[in-house]
Amino acid sequence: MTDTNSLTPVATFCGKCDCGCPQLFIDESAPVERRVVITDDFGQRVEMSADQFGSLIEDAKAGKLDVVAAV
C-alpha cells in the first residue's frame, strides 16, 4: 500500500468500508507539479499539480465526467 504518513488528508471517496478507499491528499514536501495526490484501494497513486486538479474539478462540475459514474 502507498505510504501516506507524510501527506495531509483532504477527502476520502467512499468511507463506508475498510477496503482502503480512494483518498485525496496534499504533499507539501513534493515539487509544485506533484503536490496533489490521489491514492486508490490497490496501492497506486496519481500525483498532479493544483492547476491540473483544478481542471479536473472544473470538468467534473461541467458534467464532462458524468459518463464515468454510469460505468
PDB file with one MODEL, atoms N, CA, C and O in Angstrom:
MODEL        1
ATOM      1  N   MET A   1       0.840  -1.179   0.000  1.00  0.00           N
ATOM      2  CA  MET A   1       0.000   0.000   0.000  1.00  0.00           C
ATOM      3  C   MET A   1       0.882   1.238   0.000  1.00  0.00           C
ATOM      4  O   MET A   1       1.994   1.216   0.528  1.00  0.00           O
ATOM      5  N   THR A   2       0.396   2.293  -0.580  1.00  0.00           N
ATOM      6  CA  THR A   2       1.118   3.550  -0.667  1.00  0.00           C
ATOM      7  C   THR A   2       1.292   4.165   0.721  1.00  0.00           C
ATOM      8  O   THR A   2       0.337   4.216   1.496  1.00  0.00           O
ATOM      9  N   ASP A   3       2.511   4.636   1.043  1.00  0.00           N
ATOM     10  CA  ASP A   3       2.756   5.297   2.328  1.00  0.00           C
ATOM     11  C   ASP A   3       2.176   6.705   2.278  1.00  0.00           C
ATOM     12  O   ASP A   3       2.558   7.512   1.431  1.00  0.00           O
ATOM     13  N   THR A   4       1.254   6.991   3.186  1.00  0.00           N
ATOM     14  CA  THR A   4       0.604   8.301   3.217  1.00  0.00           C
ATOM     15  C   THR A   4       0.907   9.054   4.505  1.00  0.00           C
ATOM     16  O   THR A   4       0.257  10.058   4.796  1.00  0.00           O
ATOM     17  N   ASN A   5       1.875   8.590   5.276  1.00  0.00           N
ATOM     18  CA  ASN A   5       2.179   9.201   6.569  1.00  0.00           C
ATOM     19  C   ASN A   5       2.582  10.665   6.471  1.00  0.00           C
ATOM     20  O   ASN A   5       2.254  11.444   7.366  1.00  0.00           O
ATOM     21  N   SER A   6       3.279  11.062   5.422  1.00  0.00           N
ATOM     22  CA  SER A   6       3.747  12.444   5.300  1.00  0.00           C
ATOM     23  C   SER A   6       2.766  13.328   4.531  1.00  0.00           C
ATOM     24  O   SER A   6       3.068  14.491   4.262  1.00  0.00           O
ATOM     25  N   LEU A   7       1.597  12.794   4.175  1.00  0.00           N
ATOM     26  CA  LEU A   7       0.622  13.533   3.385  1.00  0.00           C
ATOM     27  C   LEU A   7      -0.489  14.097   4.267  1.00  0.00           C
ATOM     28  O   LEU A   7      -0.851  13.498   5.279  1.00  0.00           O
ATOM     29  N   THR A   8      -1.023  15.245   3.879  1.00  0.00           N
ATOM     30  CA  THR A   8      -2.144  15.849   4.579  1.00  0.00           C
ATOM     31  C   THR A   8      -3.439  15.375   3.931  1.00  0.00           C
ATOM     32  O   THR A   8      -3.674  15.670   2.759  1.00  0.00           O
ATOM     33  N   PRO A   9      -4.298  14.639   4.668  1.00  0.00           N
ATOM     34  CA  PRO A   9      -5.543  14.147   4.075  1.00  0.00           C
ATOM     35  C   PRO A   9      -6.524  15.285   3.802  1.00  0.00           C
ATOM     36  O   PRO A   9      -6.644  16.223   4.591  1.00  0.00           O
ATOM     37  N   VAL A  10      -7.222  15.186   2.672  1.00  0.00           N
ATOM     38  CA  VAL A  10      -8.224  16.187   2.289  1.00  0.00           C
ATOM     39  C   VAL A  10      -9.608  15.549   2.205  1.00  0.00           C
ATOM     40  O   VAL A  10     -10.571  16.094   2.743  1.00  0.00           O
ATOM     41  N   ALA A  11      -9.718  14.390   1.529  1.00  0.00           N
ATOM     42  CA  ALA A  11     -11.023  13.742   1.355  1.00  0.00           C
ATOM     43  C   ALA A  11     -10.846  12.242   1.155  1.00  0.00           C
ATOM     44  O   ALA A  11      -9.823  11.773   0.657  1.00  0.00           O
ATOM     45  N   THR A  12     -11.881  11.503   1.563  1.00  0.00           N
ATOM     46  CA  THR A  12     -11.958  10.069   1.309  1.00  0.00           C
ATOM     47  C   THR A  12     -13.179   9.827   0.441  1.00  0.00           C
ATOM     48  O   THR A  12     -14.268  10.318   0.738  1.00  0.00           O
ATOM     49  N   PHE A  13     -12.997   9.073  -0.627  1.00  0.00           N
ATOM     50  CA  PHE A  13     -14.068   8.862  -1.603  1.00  0.00           C
ATOM     51  C   PHE A  13     -14.729   7.498  -1.426  1.00  0.00           C
ATOM     52  O   PHE A  13     -14.652   6.649  -2.315  1.00  0.00           O
ATOM     53  N   CYS A  14     -15.338   7.299  -0.352  1.00  0.00           N
ATOM     54  CA  CYS A  14     -16.125   6.100  -0.053  1.00  0.00           C
ATOM     55  C   CYS A  14     -16.417   6.182   1.432  1.00  0.00           C
ATOM     56  O   CYS A  14     -17.483   6.651   1.832  1.00  0.00           O
ATOM     57  N   GLY A  15     -15.485   5.732   2.247  1.00  0.00           N
ATOM     58  CA  GLY A  15     -15.637   5.850   3.676  1.00  0.00           C
ATOM     59  C   GLY A  15     -16.679   4.948   4.291  1.00  0.00           C
ATOM     60  O   GLY A  15     -16.917   5.015   5.496  1.00  0.00           O
ATOM     61  N   LYS A  16     -17.307   4.104   3.491  1.00  0.00           N
ATOM     62  CA  LYS A  16     -18.358   3.229   4.001  1.00  0.00           C
ATOM     63  C   LYS A  16     -17.834   1.825   4.272  1.00  0.00           C
ATOM     64  O   LYS A  16     -18.604   0.918   4.588  1.00  0.00           O
ATOM     65  N   CYS A  17     -16.546   1.653   4.151  1.00  0.00           N
ATOM     66  CA  CYS A  17     -15.969   0.329   4.339  1.00  0.00           C
ATOM     67  C   CYS A  17     -14.535   0.476   4.842  1.00  0.00           C
ATOM     68  O   CYS A  17     -14.081   1.585   5.122  1.00  0.00           O
ATOM     69  N   ASP A  18     -13.849  -0.611   4.950  1.00  0.00           N
ATOM     70  CA  ASP A  18     -12.446  -0.558   5.364  1.00  0.00           C
ATOM     71  C   ASP A  18     -11.551  -1.177   4.296  1.00  0.00           C
ATOM     72  O   ASP A  18     -10.572  -1.860   4.598  1.00  0.00           O
ATOM     73  N   CYS A  19     -11.909  -0.921   3.045  1.00  0.00           N
ATOM     74  CA  CYS A  19     -11.193  -1.538   1.926  1.00  0.00           C
ATOM     75  C   CYS A  19      -9.992  -0.726   1.463  1.00  0.00           C
ATOM     76  O   CYS A  19      -9.352  -1.096   0.479  1.00  0.00           O
ATOM     77  N   GLY A  20      -9.670   0.363   2.139  1.00  0.00           N
ATOM     78  CA  GLY A  20      -8.593   1.218   1.656  1.00  0.00           C
ATOM     79  C   GLY A  20      -9.105   2.152   0.579  1.00  0.00           C
ATOM     80  O   GLY A  20      -8.512   2.264  -0.494  1.00  0.00           O
ATOM     81  N   CYS A  21     -10.199   2.816   0.866  1.00  0.00           N
ATOM     82  CA  CYS A  21     -10.902   3.678  -0.091  1.00  0.00           C
ATOM     83  C   CYS A  21      -9.967   4.689  -0.763  1.00  0.00           C
ATOM     84  O   CYS A  21      -8.964   5.094  -0.175  1.00  0.00           O
ATOM     85  N   PRO A  22     -10.296   5.096  -1.999  1.00  0.00           N
ATOM     86  CA  PRO A  22      -9.524   6.154  -2.645  1.00  0.00           C
ATOM     87  C   PRO A  22      -9.525   7.413  -1.783  1.00  0.00           C
ATOM     88  O   PRO A  22     -10.527   7.752  -1.154  1.00  0.00           O
ATOM     89  N   GLN A  23      -8.385   8.096  -1.768  1.00  0.00           N
ATOM     90  CA  GLN A  23      -8.255   9.303  -0.957  1.00  0.00           C
ATOM     91  C   GLN A  23      -7.519  10.400  -1.711  1.00  0.00           C
ATOM     92  O   GLN A  23      -6.753  10.138  -2.639  1.00  0.00           O
ATOM     93  N   LEU A  24      -7.770  11.635  -1.288  1.00  0.00           N
ATOM     94  CA  LEU A  24      -7.118  12.820  -1.830  1.00  0.00           C
ATOM     95  C   LEU A  24      -6.248  13.412  -0.727  1.00  0.00           C
ATOM     96  O   LEU A  24      -6.699  13.595   0.404  1.00  0.00           O
ATOM     97  N   PHE A  25      -4.992  13.709  -1.072  1.00  0.00           N
ATOM     98  CA  PHE A  25      -4.031  14.261  -0.128  1.00  0.00           C
ATOM     99  C   PHE A  25      -3.314  15.461  -0.740  1.00  0.00           C
ATOM    100  O   PHE A  25      -3.333  15.667  -1.954  1.00  0.00           O
ATOM    101  N   ILE A  26      -2.685  16.245   0.131  1.00  0.00           N
ATOM    102  CA  ILE A  26      -1.736  17.278  -0.280  1.00  0.00           C
ATOM    103  C   ILE A  26      -0.376  16.875   0.272  1.00  0.00           C
ATOM    104  O   ILE A  26      -0.250  16.524   1.445  1.00  0.00           O
ATOM    105  N   ASP A  27       0.638  16.929  -0.582  1.00  0.00           N
ATOM    106  CA  ASP A  27       2.014  16.626  -0.170  1.00  0.00           C
ATOM    107  C   ASP A  27       2.814  17.919  -0.252  1.00  0.00           C
ATOM    108  O   ASP A  27       3.330  18.272  -1.312  1.00  0.00           O
ATOM    109  N   GLU A  28       2.914  18.621   0.871  1.00  0.00           N
ATOM    110  CA  GLU A  28       3.602  19.915   0.920  1.00  0.00           C
ATOM    111  C   GLU A  28       5.087  19.804   0.604  1.00  0.00           C
ATOM    112  O   GLU A  28       5.704  20.786   0.189  1.00  0.00           O
ATOM    113  N   SER A  29       5.668  18.630   0.792  1.00  0.00           N
ATOM    114  CA  SER A  29       7.102  18.468   0.551  1.00  0.00           C
ATOM    115  C   SER A  29       7.424  18.128  -0.907  1.00  0.00           C
ATOM    116  O   SER A  29       8.594  18.112  -1.291  1.00  0.00           O
ATOM    117  N   ALA A  30       6.416  17.860  -1.708  1.00  0.00           N
ATOM    118  CA  ALA A  30       6.630  17.490  -3.114  1.00  0.00           C
ATOM    119  C   ALA A  30       6.833  18.736  -3.969  1.00  0.00           C
ATOM    120  O   ALA A  30       6.456  19.836  -3.565  1.00  0.00           O
ATOM    121  N   PRO A  31       7.428  18.568  -5.150  1.00  0.00           N
ATOM    122  CA  PRO A  31       7.505  19.689  -6.093  1.00  0.00           C
ATOM    123  C   PRO A  31       6.087  20.167  -6.437  1.00  0.00           C
ATOM    124  O   PRO A  31       5.141  19.380  -6.387  1.00  0.00           O
ATOM    125  N   VAL A  32       5.941  21.427  -6.780  1.00  0.00           N
ATOM    126  CA  VAL A  32       4.631  22.034  -7.049  1.00  0.00           C
ATOM    127  C   VAL A  32       3.822  21.210  -8.052  1.00  0.00           C
ATOM    128  O   VAL A  32       2.606  21.082  -7.905  1.00  0.00           O
ATOM    129  N   GLU A  33       4.468  20.662  -9.046  1.00  0.00           N
ATOM    130  CA  GLU A  33       3.754  19.919 -10.086  1.00  0.00           C
ATOM    131  C   GLU A  33       3.285  18.529  -9.626  1.00  0.00           C
ATOM    132  O   GLU A  33       2.656  17.801 -10.394  1.00  0.00           O
ATOM    133  N   ARG A  34       3.595  18.161  -8.368  1.00  0.00           N
ATOM    134  CA  ARG A  34       3.222  16.829  -7.872  1.00  0.00           C
ATOM    135  C   ARG A  34       2.596  16.860  -6.474  1.00  0.00           C
ATOM    136  O   ARG A  34       2.595  15.843  -5.781  1.00  0.00           O
ATOM    137  N   ARG A  35       2.066  18.008  -6.053  1.00  0.00           N
ATOM    138  CA  ARG A  35       1.585  18.161  -4.672  1.00  0.00           C
ATOM    139  C   ARG A  35       0.223  17.546  -4.388  1.00  0.00           C
ATOM    140  O   ARG A  35      -0.044  17.159  -3.250  1.00  0.00           O
ATOM    141  N   VAL A  36      -0.630  17.448  -5.369  1.00  0.00           N
ATOM    142  CA  VAL A  36      -1.936  16.832  -5.166  1.00  0.00           C
ATOM    143  C   VAL A  36      -1.790  15.337  -5.440  1.00  0.00           C
ATOM    144  O   VAL A  36      -1.326  14.935  -6.507  1.00  0.00           O
ATOM    145  N   VAL A  37      -2.187  14.526  -4.472  1.00  0.00           N
ATOM    146  CA  VAL A  37      -2.005  13.073  -4.576  1.00  0.00           C
ATOM    147  C   VAL A  37      -3.355  12.393  -4.398  1.00  0.00           C
ATOM    148  O   VAL A  37      -4.076  12.663  -3.437  1.00  0.00           O
ATOM    149  N   ILE A  38      -3.691  11.509  -5.331  1.00  0.00           N
ATOM    150  CA  ILE A  38      -4.883  10.684  -5.212  1.00  0.00           C
ATOM    151  C   ILE A  38      -4.411   9.240  -5.125  1.00  0.00           C
ATOM    152  O   ILE A  38      -3.670   8.770  -5.989  1.00  0.00           O
ATOM    153  N   THR A  39      -4.840   8.540  -4.086  1.00  0.00           N
ATOM    154  CA  THR A  39      -4.498   7.126  -3.932  1.00  0.00           C
ATOM    155  C   THR A  39      -5.739   6.280  -4.205  1.00  0.00           C
ATOM    156  O   THR A  39      -6.868   6.743  -4.046  1.00  0.00           O
ATOM    157  N   ASP A  40      -5.512   5.033  -4.618  1.00  0.00           N
ATOM    158  CA  ASP A  40      -6.639   4.125  -4.811  1.00  0.00           C
ATOM    159  C   ASP A  40      -6.526   2.949  -3.858  1.00  0.00           C
ATOM    160  O   ASP A  40      -5.560   2.846  -3.102  1.00  0.00           O
ATOM    161  N   ASP A  41      -7.496   2.078  -3.893  1.00  0.00           N
ATOM    162  CA  ASP A  41      -7.512   0.950  -2.971  1.00  0.00           C
ATOM    163  C   ASP A  41      -6.634  -0.214  -3.428  1.00  0.00           C
ATOM    164  O   ASP A  41      -6.651  -1.280  -2.812  1.00  0.00           O
ATOM    165  N   PHE A  42      -5.870  -0.019  -4.497  1.00  0.00           N
ATOM    166  CA  PHE A  42      -4.929  -1.029  -4.978  1.00  0.00           C
ATOM    167  C   PHE A  42      -3.493  -0.650  -4.642  1.00  0.00           C
ATOM    168  O   PHE A  42      -2.560  -1.348  -5.039  1.00  0.00           O
ATOM    169  N   GLY A  43      -3.308   0.448  -3.915  1.00  0.00           N
ATOM    170  CA  GLY A  43      -1.977   0.877  -3.531  1.00  0.00           C
ATOM    171  C   GLY A  43      -1.275   1.757  -4.553  1.00  0.00           C
ATOM    172  O   GLY A  43      -0.077   2.014  -4.431  1.00  0.00           O
ATOM    173  N   GLN A  44      -1.998   2.214  -5.544  1.00  0.00           N
ATOM    174  CA  GLN A  44      -1.426   3.086  -6.566  1.00  0.00           C
ATOM    175  C   GLN A  44      -1.699   4.544  -6.207  1.00  0.00           C
ATOM    176  O   GLN A  44      -2.536   4.838  -5.354  1.00  0.00           O
ATOM    177  N   ARG A  45      -0.986   5.451  -6.866  1.00  0.00           N
ATOM    178  CA  ARG A  45      -1.208   6.875  -6.623  1.00  0.00           C
ATOM    179  C   ARG A  45      -0.999   7.666  -7.901  1.00  0.00           C
ATOM    180  O   ARG A  45      -0.232   7.281  -8.783  1.00  0.00           O
ATOM    181  N   VAL A  46      -1.706   8.781  -7.970  1.00  0.00           N
ATOM    182  CA  VAL A  46      -1.577   9.739  -9.065  1.00  0.00           C
ATOM    183  C   VAL A  46      -1.138  11.041  -8.426  1.00  0.00           C
ATOM    184  O   VAL A  46      -1.719  11.478  -7.433  1.00  0.00           O
ATOM    185  N   GLU A  47      -0.122  11.659  -8.989  1.00  0.00           N
ATOM    186  CA  GLU A  47       0.381  12.939  -8.490  1.00  0.00           C
ATOM    187  C   GLU A  47       0.185  13.988  -9.569  1.00  0.00           C
ATOM    188  O   GLU A  47       0.455  13.737 -10.743  1.00  0.00           O
ATOM    189  N   MET A  48      -0.287  15.169  -9.171  1.00  0.00           N
ATOM    190  CA  MET A  48      -0.526  16.240 -10.140  1.00  0.00           C
ATOM    191  C   MET A  48      -0.403  17.593  -9.462  1.00  0.00           C
ATOM    192  O   MET A  48      -0.331  17.695  -8.237  1.00  0.00           O
ATOM    193  N   SER A  49      -0.379  18.620 -10.285  1.00  0.00           N
ATOM    194  CA  SER A  49      -0.313  19.983  -9.752  1.00  0.00           C
ATOM    195  C   SER A  49      -1.717  20.432  -9.332  1.00  0.00           C
ATOM    196  O   SER A  49      -2.718  19.827  -9.717  1.00  0.00           O
ATOM    197  N   ALA A  50      -1.765  21.482  -8.553  1.00  0.00           N
ATOM    198  CA  ALA A  50      -3.055  22.051  -8.158  1.00  0.00           C
ATOM    199  C   ALA A  50      -3.811  22.558  -9.382  1.00  0.00           C
ATOM    200  O   ALA A  50      -5.038  22.468  -9.430  1.00  0.00           O
ATOM    201  N   ASP A  51      -3.093  23.090 -10.375  1.00  0.00           N
ATOM    202  CA  ASP A  51      -3.743  23.547 -11.608  1.00  0.00           C
ATOM    203  C   ASP A  51      -4.386  22.380 -12.359  1.00  0.00           C
ATOM    204  O   ASP A  51      -5.510  22.496 -12.847  1.00  0.00           O
ATOM    205  N   GLN A  52      -3.675  21.260 -12.449  1.00  0.00           N
ATOM    206  CA  GLN A  52      -4.234  20.083 -13.117  1.00  0.00           C
ATOM    207  C   GLN A  52      -5.462  19.582 -12.363  1.00  0.00           C
ATOM    208  O   GLN A  52      -6.476  19.240 -12.972  1.00  0.00           O
ATOM    209  N   PHE A  53      -5.366  19.541 -11.037  1.00  0.00           N
ATOM    210  CA  PHE A  53      -6.507  19.098 -10.245  1.00  0.00           C
ATOM    211  C   PHE A  53      -7.684  20.058 -10.418  1.00  0.00           C
ATOM    212  O   PHE A  53      -8.833  19.623 -10.497  1.00  0.00           O
ATOM    213  N   GLY A  54      -7.405  21.347 -10.475  1.00  0.00           N
ATOM    214  CA  GLY A  54      -8.453  22.338 -10.703  1.00  0.00           C
ATOM    215  C   GLY A  54      -9.162  22.113 -12.023  1.00  0.00           C
ATOM    216  O   GLY A  54     -10.382  22.262 -12.100  1.00  0.00           O
ATOM    217  N   SER A  55      -8.425  21.757 -13.059  1.00  0.00           N
ATOM    218  CA  SER A  55      -9.033  21.458 -14.359  1.00  0.00           C
ATOM    219  C   SER A  55      -9.944  20.238 -14.265  1.00  0.00           C
ATOM    220  O   SER A  55     -11.024  20.211 -14.855  1.00  0.00           O
ATOM    221  N   LEU A  56      -9.500  19.235 -13.523  1.00  0.00           N
ATOM    222  CA  LEU A  56     -10.303  18.038 -13.311  1.00  0.00           C
ATOM    223  C   LEU A  56     -11.611  18.395 -12.607  1.00  0.00           C
ATOM    224  O   LEU A  56     -12.675  17.907 -12.988  1.00  0.00           O
ATOM    225  N   ILE A  57     -11.533  19.237 -11.592  1.00  0.00           N
ATOM    226  CA  ILE A  57     -12.722  19.670 -10.850  1.00  0.00           C
ATOM    227  C   ILE A  57     -13.669  20.458 -11.760  1.00  0.00           C
ATOM    228  O   ILE A  57     -14.881  20.246 -11.731  1.00  0.00           O
ATOM    229  N   GLU A  58     -13.118  21.360 -12.562  1.00  0.00           N
ATOM    230  CA  GLU A  58     -13.948  22.136 -13.495  1.00  0.00           C
ATOM    231  C   GLU A  58     -14.689  21.220 -14.452  1.00  0.00           C
ATOM    232  O   GLU A  58     -15.881  21.405 -14.697  1.00  0.00           O
ATOM    233  N   ASP A  59     -13.983  20.222 -14.999  1.00  0.00           N
ATOM    234  CA  ASP A  59     -14.620  19.270 -15.915  1.00  0.00           C
ATOM    235  C   ASP A  59     -15.720  18.481 -15.208  1.00  0.00           C
ATOM    236  O   ASP A  59     -16.782  18.238 -15.782  1.00  0.00           O
ATOM    237  N   ALA A  60     -15.467  18.082 -13.964  1.00  0.00           N
ATOM    238  CA  ALA A  60     -16.477  17.338 -13.204  1.00  0.00           C
ATOM    239  C   ALA A  60     -17.710  18.209 -12.965  1.00  0.00           C
ATOM    240  O   ALA A  60     -18.839  17.745 -13.129  1.00  0.00           O
ATOM    241  N   LYS A  61     -17.503  19.452 -12.583  1.00  0.00           N
ATOM    242  CA  LYS A  61     -18.635  20.361 -12.331  1.00  0.00           C
ATOM    243  C   LYS A  61     -19.426  20.622 -13.603  1.00  0.00           C
ATOM    244  O   LYS A  61     -20.639  20.822 -13.548  1.00  0.00           O
ATOM    245  N   ALA A  62     -18.752  20.621 -14.743  1.00  0.00           N
ATOM    246  CA  ALA A  62     -19.412  20.873 -16.029  1.00  0.00           C
ATOM    247  C   ALA A  62     -20.111  19.627 -16.572  1.00  0.00           C
ATOM    248  O   ALA A  62     -20.752  19.683 -17.621  1.00  0.00           O
ATOM    249  N   GLY A  63     -19.991  18.507 -15.864  1.00  0.00           N
ATOM    250  CA  GLY A  63     -20.667  17.286 -16.289  1.00  0.00           C
ATOM    251  C   GLY A  63     -19.884  16.428 -17.257  1.00  0.00           C
ATOM    252  O   GLY A  63     -20.393  15.411 -17.728  1.00  0.00           O
ATOM    253  N   LYS A  64     -18.650  16.814 -17.567  1.00  0.00           N
ATOM    254  CA  LYS A  64     -17.856  16.067 -18.543  1.00  0.00           C
ATOM    255  C   LYS A  64     -17.455  14.682 -18.060  1.00  0.00           C
ATOM    256  O   LYS A  64     -17.093  13.828 -18.870  1.00  0.00           O
ATOM    257  N   LEU A  65     -17.513  14.445 -16.754  1.00  0.00           N
ATOM    258  CA  LEU A  65     -17.111  13.143 -16.216  1.00  0.00           C
ATOM    259  C   LEU A  65     -18.310  12.286 -15.805  1.00  0.00           C
ATOM    260  O   LEU A  65     -18.133  11.200 -15.254  1.00  0.00           O
ATOM    261  N   ASP A  66     -19.513  12.762 -16.065  1.00  0.00           N
ATOM    262  CA  ASP A  66     -20.712  12.011 -15.678  1.00  0.00           C
ATOM    263  C   ASP A  66     -20.755  10.627 -16.306  1.00  0.00           C
ATOM    264  O   ASP A  66     -21.299   9.696 -15.711  1.00  0.00           O
ATOM    265  N   VAL A  67     -20.196  10.479 -17.484  1.00  0.00           N
ATOM    266  CA  VAL A  67     -20.204   9.176 -18.156  1.00  0.00           C
ATOM    267  C   VAL A  67     -19.440   8.128 -17.338  1.00  0.00           C
ATOM    268  O   VAL A  67     -19.748   6.939 -17.418  1.00  0.00           O
ATOM    269  N   VAL A  68     -18.457   8.557 -16.562  1.00  0.00           N
ATOM    270  CA  VAL A  68     -17.693   7.626 -15.727  1.00  0.00           C
ATOM    271  C   VAL A  68     -18.573   7.047 -14.622  1.00  0.00           C
ATOM    272  O   VAL A  68     -18.455   5.867 -14.292  1.00  0.00           O
ATOM    273  N   ALA A  69     -19.435   7.851 -14.061  1.00  0.00           N
ATOM    274  CA  ALA A  69     -20.327   7.401 -12.986  1.00  0.00           C
ATOM    275  C   ALA A  69     -21.330   6.366 -13.499  1.00  0.00           C
ATOM    276  O   ALA A  69     -21.849   5.570 -12.716  1.00  0.00           O
ATOM    277  N   ALA A  70     -21.601   6.370 -14.786  1.00  0.00           N
ATOM    278  CA  ALA A  70     -22.568   5.445 -15.358  1.00  0.00           C
ATOM    279  C   ALA A  70     -21.959   4.093 -15.710  1.00  0.00           C
ATOM    280  O   ALA A  70     -22.678   3.162 -16.073  1.00  0.00           O
ATOM    281  N   VAL A  71     -20.634   3.984 -15.602  1.00  0.00           N
ATOM    282  CA  VAL A  71     -19.961   2.731 -15.973  1.00  0.00           C
ATOM    283  C   VAL A  71     -20.171   1.685 -14.920  1.00  0.00           C
ATOM    284  O   VAL A  71     -19.680   0.565 -15.056  1.00  0.00           O
TER     285      VAL A  71
ENDMDL
END
